[in-house]
């Protein structure tokens, strides 16, 4: 569940300067409550920083302390891990344990999570490199675009000096080019059409089924036969604004060293990657020998070496998982962490329980976030000239109904606020364009009128809310 709260982290504060207490303070801006879970992940992140300052031979021996988060849906498990990764600028991947199957069954194998993490890391590093070369890429693209708008003069022959007429033409050309440059930057040429050489991308593709699955296959036809496919281009007519975007992207790709990006990204995935394994409780439990649960323990045994530390073959080379931080999460309504196989339990030494959200938590979630639901609906209706506001008592009533429905039906945490708010504002949202009264204030009695009957009828509330 995403709870956006105002960001106040100073841009000058480096990650090394963040103490566990400060890390918790940063997480408090996004997730309401759950102090114990925040403390655990803050210590885990701080230990990573400490490890980087050790001698290489000792740092290699210090493994991350993986965490199991225990708590119902919608209380902030995923968001805590995601915000932690963003704070650390670390590659982050969320997977569902229930999507994996034991080797020999149809489905995704567990090693795919490591390959996906590396892909995310590659994209992260690539975006950082693009920011570094963005200015140079824009300059190069601008020059290429000006060449298309005003083709360069023919070069003078080297065996004779330039005449006065040629010098005059060259000066005239430069003045015209600078005028075009000014018009281009002002956007006055955006609708003019130019012809751009665009590289064709219709390369042949095929799949080969291997024991490791289709995702293992990575044959690049362009690399195998560059003479056939690598340099083919075609003329394409497009608007100047569109051509500028294309040329900037092409220049960025040309300026970036993808080999360096790959090396940096693989190292970042190995040393600071975070994999969040959700629904770990769905694969807990022992085998009955038949039925749909037959591969549960098999999936656990397949996940074990990944968490323990192994080497996975990816398209970018071998990737070690020894120092990847694994955060598992599950509701554990039916099963419990002790139902996991002992070997896997031992790889998650830290266990923390997240508590069910209280009425006070719901009120805080409605009021404090920067992009709270009430602010979202107010902004949406304001596009049609409607000024929507909420009385303090109405927010208390909304929170009370959300907590009540969670008690009477399935507890889906803060996500219940979405269904409550949607039902509460259904009439206003529908009638919005036709409302003559453009100022609407939601009072507590209006909340009761809209929701009381639905909440009282449990069958109806299960269906609607």
C-alpha positions as CSV (number, residue, x, y, z in Angstrom):
1,X,0.0,0.0,0.0
2,X,1.5,3.3,-1.0
3,X,1.2,6.2,1.5
4,X,2.8,9.3,0.0
5,X,3.9,11.9,2.5
6,X,5.9,15.1,2.0
7,X,9.5,14.5,1.2
8,X,11.9,16.5,3.4
9,X,15.1,14.6,2.9
10,X,17.9,17.1,2.3
11,X,19.5,16.4,-1.1
12,X,22.9,17.1,0.4
13,X,22.4,14.2,2.9
14,X,24.4,11.2,1.7
15,X,23.4,7.6,2.4
16,X,26.5,7.1,4.5
17,X,25.3,9.9,6.9
18,X,21.9,8.3,7.5
19,X,21.8,6.6,10.9
20,X,19.2,3.9,11.5
21,X,17.1,6.4,13.3
22,X,17.2,8.8,10.3
23,X,16.3,5.9,8.0
24,X,13.2,5.2,10.1
25,X,12.3,8.9,10.0
26,X,12.5,8.8,6.1
27,X,10.3,5.7,6.0
28,X,7.8,7.4,8.4
29,X,7.1,9.9,5.6
30,X,5.6,7.1,3.4
31,X,4.3,4.4,5.7
32,X,2.1,5.0,8.8
33,X,3.1,3.0,11.9
34,X,4.9,-0.4,11.8
35,X,7.9,0.9,13.9
36,X,9.4,-2.6,14.4
37,X,9.5,-3.4,10.7
38,X,11.1,-0.1,10.0
39,X,13.8,-0.6,12.6
40,X,14.7,-4.0,11.2
41,X,15.1,-2.8,7.6
42,X,16.9,0.3,8.8
43,X,19.5,-1.8,10.6
44,X,19.8,-4.1,7.6
45,X,20.5,-1.1,5.4
46,X,22.9,0.4,7.8
47,X,24.8,-2.8,8.0
48,X,25.3,-2.7,4.3
49,X,26.9,0.7,4.6
50,X,29.1,-0.6,7.4
51,X,30.1,-3.6,5.3
52,X,31.3,-1.4,2.4
53,X,33.9,0.2,4.7
54,X,35.5,-3.1,5.7
55,X,38.5,-4.8,4.2
56,X,37.5,-6.8,1.1
57,X,38.4,-10.2,2.6
58,X,36.3,-9.6,5.7
59,X,33.4,-7.9,3.8
60,X,33.1,-11.0,1.6
61,X,32.4,-13.1,4.7
62,X,29.6,-10.8,6.1
63,X,26.3,-11.9,4.6
64,X,23.0,-9.9,4.8
65,X,20.5,-10.8,7.5
66,X,17.4,-11.6,5.6
67,X,14.0,-10.6,7.0
68,X,10.5,-12.2,7.2
69,X,7.7,-9.7,7.6
70,X,4.5,-11.2,9.1
71,X,1.3,-9.3,8.7
72,X,-2.0,-8.9,6.8
73,X,-2.4,-7.3,3.4
74,X,-2.4,-3.5,3.1
75,X,-0.4,-2.6,6.1
76,X,2.8,-1.5,4.3
77,X,5.0,-4.6,3.9
78,X,5.8,-4.0,0.3
79,X,6.0,-0.2,0.6
80,X,8.6,-0.4,3.4
81,X,10.9,-2.5,1.3
82,X,10.3,-0.5,-1.9
83,X,11.0,2.8,-0.1
84,X,14.1,1.3,1.5
85,X,15.4,0.4,-1.9
86,X,14.7,3.8,-3.3
87,X,16.4,5.5,-0.3
88,X,19.5,3.3,-0.9
89,X,19.3,3.7,-4.7
90,X,19.4,-0.1,-4.9
91,X,17.9,-2.4,-7.5
92,X,14.5,-3.7,-6.2
93,X,12.4,-6.6,-7.4
94,X,9.1,-7.8,-6.0
95,X,8.0,-11.3,-6.8
96,X,5.3,-13.6,-5.6
97,X,6.5,-16.9,-4.3
98,X,3.2,-18.6,-5.4
99,X,4.2,-17.9,-9.1
100,X,7.2,-20.2,-9.0
101,X,7.1,-24.0,-9.4
102,X,9.4,-26.8,-8.6
103,X,11.8,-27.8,-11.3
104,X,10.0,-30.3,-13.6
105,X,6.7,-28.5,-13.3
106,X,5.3,-26.0,-15.8
107,X,5.9,-22.4,-14.6
108,X,8.7,-20.0,-13.8
109,X,11.9,-21.2,-12.2
110,X,13.2,-19.4,-9.1
111,X,16.4,-18.3,-10.8
112,X,14.3,-15.9,-13.0
113,X,14.1,-13.5,-10.0
114,X,17.8,-13.0,-10.2
115,X,17.8,-12.4,-13.9
116,X,14.9,-9.9,-13.5
117,X,16.8,-8.1,-10.8
118,X,19.8,-7.7,-13.1
119,X,17.6,-6.3,-15.8
120,X,16.2,-3.7,-13.4
121,X,19.8,-2.9,-12.3
122,X,20.8,-2.5,-16.0
123,X,18.0,0.0,-16.6
124,X,18.8,1.9,-13.4
125,X,22.5,2.4,-14.3
126,X,21.5,3.2,-17.9
127,X,19.2,5.9,-16.8
128,X,22.0,7.4,-14.6
129,X,24.4,7.4,-17.5
130,X,21.8,9.0,-19.8
131,X,21.5,11.9,-17.3
132,X,25.3,12.3,-17.4
133,X,25.3,12.6,-21.2
134,X,21.9,14.2,-21.7
135,X,23.4,17.7,-22.4
136,X,25.9,16.5,-24.9
137,X,23.3,14.3,-26.6
138,X,20.9,17.3,-27.0
139,X,23.7,19.4,-28.5
140,X,24.6,16.6,-31.0
141,X,21.0,16.1,-31.9
142,X,20.5,19.8,-32.4
143,X,23.4,20.0,-34.8
144,X,22.1,16.9,-36.8
145,X,18.6,18.5,-36.9
146,X,20.0,21.7,-38.2
147,X,21.9,19.8,-40.9
148,X,18.6,18.3,-42.0
149,X,16.8,21.7,-42.0
150,X,19.7,23.4,-43.8
151,X,22.1,21.0,-45.5
152,X,25.8,22.0,-45.1
153,X,27.7,23.8,-47.9
154,X,29.9,21.7,-50.1
155,X,33.4,21.5,-48.8
156,X,36.0,23.6,-50.6
157,X,38.7,21.7,-52.6
158,X,41.9,21.5,-50.6
159,X,44.1,22.3,-53.6
160,X,43.0,25.9,-54.0
161,X,42.3,28.9,-51.6
162,X,38.7,30.0,-50.8
163,X,37.4,32.8,-52.9
164,X,35.7,35.9,-51.6
165,X,32.4,34.6,-52.9
166,X,32.8,31.3,-51.0
167,X,33.7,33.2,-47.8
168,X,30.6,35.3,-48.2
169,X,28.4,32.3,-48.8
170,X,29.9,30.6,-45.7
171,X,29.1,33.6,-43.5
172,X,25.6,33.8,-44.9
173,X,25.2,30.1,-44.2
174,X,26.3,30.6,-40.6
175,X,23.9,33.5,-40.1
176,X,21.0,31.5,-41.5
177,X,21.9,28.5,-39.4
178,X,22.0,30.5,-36.2
179,X,18.6,32.0,-37.0
180,X,17.2,28.5,-37.5
181,X,18.8,27.4,-34.2
182,X,17.0,30.2,-32.4
183,X,13.7,29.3,-34.0
184,X,14.3,25.6,-33.2
185,X,14.9,26.4,-29.5
186,X,11.8,28.5,-29.4
187,X,9.6,25.7,-30.9
188,X,8.7,27.7,-34.0
189,X,9.9,24.8,-36.3
190,X,8.2,22.0,-34.5
191,X,5.5,21.4,-37.2
192,X,8.0,21.4,-40.1
193,X,8.7,18.0,-41.7
194,X,12.2,16.5,-42.2
195,X,13.5,13.2,-43.5
196,X,15.4,11.2,-40.9
197,X,17.5,8.0,-41.4
198,X,15.8,5.5,-39.1
199,X,17.4,2.2,-38.3
200,X,15.2,-0.8,-39.1
201,X,14.4,-3.1,-36.2
202,X,12.4,-5.8,-37.8
203,X,15.0,-8.5,-37.0
204,X,14.0,-12.2,-37.2
205,X,13.1,-13.6,-33.8
206,X,12.5,-17.1,-32.6
207,X,12.3,-19.1,-29.4
208,X,14.0,-22.3,-28.3
209,X,12.5,-24.3,-25.4
210,X,15.3,-25.3,-23.1
211,X,15.3,-27.2,-19.7
212,X,15.7,-23.8,-18.0
213,X,12.7,-22.3,-19.8
214,X,12.2,-19.9,-22.7
215,X,13.5,-16.9,-20.7
216,X,17.0,-18.4,-20.7
217,X,17.2,-18.1,-24.5
218,X,19.1,-15.1,-25.6
219,X,20.4,-15.3,-29.2
220,X,21.0,-11.8,-30.7
221,X,20.6,-12.1,-34.5
222,X,22.2,-8.6,-34.9
223,X,25.4,-9.8,-33.2
224,X,25.5,-13.1,-35.1
225,X,25.1,-11.5,-38.5
226,X,25.9,-7.7,-38.3
227,X,26.5,-7.5,-42.0
228,X,23.0,-8.6,-42.8
229,X,21.0,-6.7,-40.2
230,X,23.2,-4.3,-38.3
231,X,23.3,-1.2,-40.6
232,X,20.0,-1.2,-42.5
233,X,18.3,2.2,-42.4
234,X,15.3,3.8,-44.1
235,X,14.1,7.3,-44.7
236,X,11.2,8.4,-42.6
237,X,9.4,11.7,-42.8
238,X,8.5,13.1,-39.4
239,X,7.8,16.4,-37.6
240,X,10.8,18.3,-36.2
241,X,9.6,17.9,-32.6
242,X,9.4,14.1,-33.2
243,X,12.7,14.0,-35.0
244,X,14.4,15.8,-32.1
245,X,13.3,13.2,-29.6
246,X,14.4,10.4,-31.9
247,X,17.8,11.9,-32.5
248,X,18.4,12.7,-28.8
249,X,17.6,9.1,-28.0
250,X,20.0,7.9,-30.7
251,X,22.8,10.1,-29.5
252,X,22.3,9.0,-25.9
253,X,22.6,5.4,-27.0
254,X,25.8,6.2,-29.0
255,X,27.4,8.1,-26.1
256,X,26.7,5.4,-23.5
257,X,29.2,2.6,-23.0
258,X,26.9,-0.4,-22.5
259,X,29.8,-2.7,-21.5
260,X,30.6,-0.4,-18.6
261,X,26.8,-0.1,-17.8
262,X,26.6,-3.9,-17.6
263,X,29.6,-4.3,-15.4
264,X,28.4,-1.6,-13.0
265,X,24.8,-2.9,-13.0
266,X,25.8,-6.5,-12.3
267,X,28.0,-5.4,-9.4
268,X,25.2,-3.2,-8.0
269,X,22.7,-6.1,-8.2
270,X,25.2,-8.4,-6.4
271,X,26.2,-6.0,-3.7
272,X,23.1,-3.9,-3.0
273,X,20.1,-5.6,-4.7
274,X,16.9,-6.2,-2.7
275,X,14.5,-9.0,-3.6
276,X,11.1,-8.9,-2.0
277,X,9.4,-12.3,-2.0
278,X,5.7,-11.8,-1.3
279,X,3.2,-14.5,-0.3
280,X,5.9,-16.7,1.2
281,X,3.2,-18.2,3.4
282,X,1.6,-19.7,0.3
283,X,4.4,-22.1,-0.2
284,X,4.8,-23.0,3.5
285,X,3.6,-26.4,4.6
286,X,4.6,-30.1,4.1
287,X,3.7,-32.3,1.3
288,X,0.6,-34.4,1.1
289,X,2.0,-36.4,-1.8
290,X,-0.6,-35.3,-4.3
291,X,-2.8,-32.5,-5.4
292,X,-2.0,-28.8,-6.2
293,X,0.3,-28.5,-3.1
294,X,2.7,-31.2,-4.3
295,X,5.4,-28.7,-5.3
296,X,5.3,-26.4,-2.3
297,X,8.3,-27.9,-0.5
298,X,10.0,-28.3,-3.9
299,X,9.7,-24.5,-4.4
300,X,11.1,-23.9,-1.0
301,X,14.1,-26.1,-1.8
302,X,14.6,-24.3,-5.1
303,X,14.5,-20.9,-3.4
304,X,17.0,-22.1,-0.7
305,X,20.2,-21.9,-2.7
306,X,19.2,-18.5,-4.2
307,X,18.8,-17.1,-0.7
308,X,21.8,-19.0,0.7
309,X,24.1,-17.8,-2.0
310,X,24.7,-19.3,-5.4
311,X,25.7,-18.3,-8.9
312,X,23.0,-17.7,-11.5
313,X,23.7,-17.7,-15.3
314,X,22.2,-14.6,-16.9
315,X,22.6,-13.0,-20.3
316,X,25.1,-10.6,-18.8
317,X,27.2,-13.3,-17.3
318,X,27.3,-15.1,-13.9
319,X,25.7,-13.3,-11.0
320,X,26.3,-14.2,-7.4
321,X,23.4,-13.9,-4.9
322,X,25.5,-14.1,-1.7
323,X,25.0,-10.4,-0.8
324,X,21.5,-9.8,-2.1
325,X,19.1,-8.8,0.7
326,X,16.0,-11.0,0.7
327,X,12.9,-9.7,2.4
328,X,10.1,-12.2,2.6
329,X,6.5,-11.4,3.5
330,X,3.3,-13.2,4.1
331,X,0.0,-12.9,6.1
332,X,0.6,-16.4,7.7
333,X,-3.1,-16.7,8.5
334,X,-3.2,-20.5,7.9
335,X,0.4,-21.4,8.1
336,X,3.2,-20.0,10.2
337,X,6.9,-19.4,9.7
338,X,7.8,-22.6,11.4
339,X,6.0,-24.5,8.6
340,X,8.8,-23.5,6.2
341,X,11.5,-26.1,5.8
342,X,14.2,-25.7,8.5
343,X,16.9,-24.8,6.1
344,X,14.9,-21.9,4.6
345,X,13.9,-20.7,8.1
346,X,17.6,-20.5,9.0
347,X,18.2,-18.1,6.0
348,X,15.7,-15.6,7.4
349,X,17.1,-14.9,10.9
350,X,15.1,-11.7,11.5
351,X,11.3,-12.0,11.9
352,X,9.1,-9.0,12.5
353,X,5.4,-8.7,12.9
354,X,3.4,-5.9,11.3
355,X,0.2,-4.9,13.1
356,X,-3.3,-4.5,11.8
357,X,-4.1,-0.8,11.1
358,X,-6.2,0.8,13.8
359,X,-8.8,3.6,13.5
360,X,-6.2,6.2,14.3
361,X,-3.9,4.8,11.6
362,X,-6.7,5.2,9.0
363,X,-7.3,8.8,10.1
364,X,-3.6,9.5,9.7
365,X,-3.5,7.9,6.3
366,X,-6.4,10.1,5.2
367,X,-5.0,13.3,6.5
368,X,-1.2,13.2,6.4
369,X,0.0,11.9,3.0
370,X,1.0,14.4,0.3
371,X,-1.2,12.5,-2.2
372,X,-3.9,11.3,0.1
373,X,-7.2,10.0,-1.3
374,X,-9.1,13.1,-0.2
375,X,-6.6,15.3,-2.0
376,X,-6.8,13.1,-5.1
377,X,-10.6,13.3,-5.4
378,X,-10.5,17.0,-4.7
379,X,-8.0,17.5,-7.5
380,X,-10.0,15.4,-9.9
381,X,-13.3,17.3,-9.3
382,X,-11.5,20.6,-9.4
383,X,-10.9,20.0,-13.1
384,X,-14.6,20.6,-13.5
385,X,-14.8,23.6,-11.3
386,X,-16.0,21.7,-8.2
387,X,-14.5,22.7,-4.9
388,X,-14.6,19.5,-2.8
389,X,-13.6,19.6,0.9
390,X,-14.0,17.3,3.9
391,X,-15.0,18.1,7.4
392,X,-12.8,16.7,10.2
393,X,-15.7,14.6,11.5
394,X,-16.3,13.2,8.0
395,X,-12.7,11.8,7.9
396,X,-13.2,10.2,11.2
397,X,-16.4,8.5,10.0
398,X,-14.7,7.3,6.8
399,X,-11.9,5.8,8.8
400,X,-14.4,4.2,11.2
401,X,-16.4,2.6,8.4
402,X,-13.2,1.3,6.8
403,X,-12.1,-0.3,10.1
404,X,-15.6,-1.7,10.6
405,X,-15.8,-3.3,7.2
406,X,-12.3,-4.8,7.6
407,X,-13.5,-6.4,10.9
408,X,-16.7,-7.8,9.4
409,X,-15.3,-9.0,6.1
410,X,-11.8,-9.6,4.8
411,X,-9.1,-7.4,6.3
412,X,-7.4,-5.7,3.4
413,X,-5.8,-2.9,5.4
414,X,-5.6,0.6,3.9
415,X,-6.8,-0.6,0.6
416,X,-10.3,-0.6,2.1
417,X,-10.2,3.2,2.0
418,X,-10.2,3.1,-1.8
419,X,-13.5,1.2,-1.9
420,X,-15.0,3.3,0.8
421,X,-14.1,6.6,-0.9
422,X,-15.2,5.4,-4.3
423,X,-18.7,4.4,-2.9
424,X,-18.9,7.6,-0.8
425,X,-18.2,9.9,-3.8
426,X,-20.0,7.9,-6.4
427,X,-22.9,10.2,-6.7
428,X,-20.8,13.4,-6.7
429,X,-18.4,12.0,-9.3
430,X,-21.3,11.0,-11.6
431,X,-23.3,14.2,-11.3
432,X,-20.2,16.4,-11.2
433,X,-20.4,18.0,-14.7
434,X,-24.1,18.8,-14.1
435,X,-23.9,20.2,-10.6
436,X,-25.1,23.8,-10.3
437,X,-23.6,24.1,-6.8
438,X,-19.9,24.0,-7.4
439,X,-18.8,24.0,-3.8
440,X,-19.3,20.6,-2.0
441,X,-18.4,19.9,1.6
442,X,-18.5,16.4,2.9
443,X,-20.0,16.3,6.4
444,X,-20.2,13.3,8.8
445,X,-24.0,12.9,8.2
446,X,-23.4,12.6,4.5
447,X,-20.9,9.8,5.1
448,X,-23.4,8.0,7.3
449,X,-26.2,8.4,4.7
450,X,-24.1,7.0,1.9
451,X,-22.5,4.1,3.8
452,X,-24.6,3.2,6.9
453,X,-27.0,0.8,5.1
454,X,-24.3,-0.9,3.1
455,X,-22.2,-1.5,6.2
456,X,-25.1,-2.9,8.2
457,X,-26.0,-5.4,5.5
458,X,-23.0,-7.7,5.6
459,X,-23.9,-9.5,2.4
460,X,-24.2,-6.2,0.6
461,X,-21.0,-4.9,2.1
462,X,-19.1,-8.0,1.0
463,X,-20.4,-7.4,-2.5
464,X,-19.9,-3.6,-2.7
465,X,-17.1,-2.8,-0.3
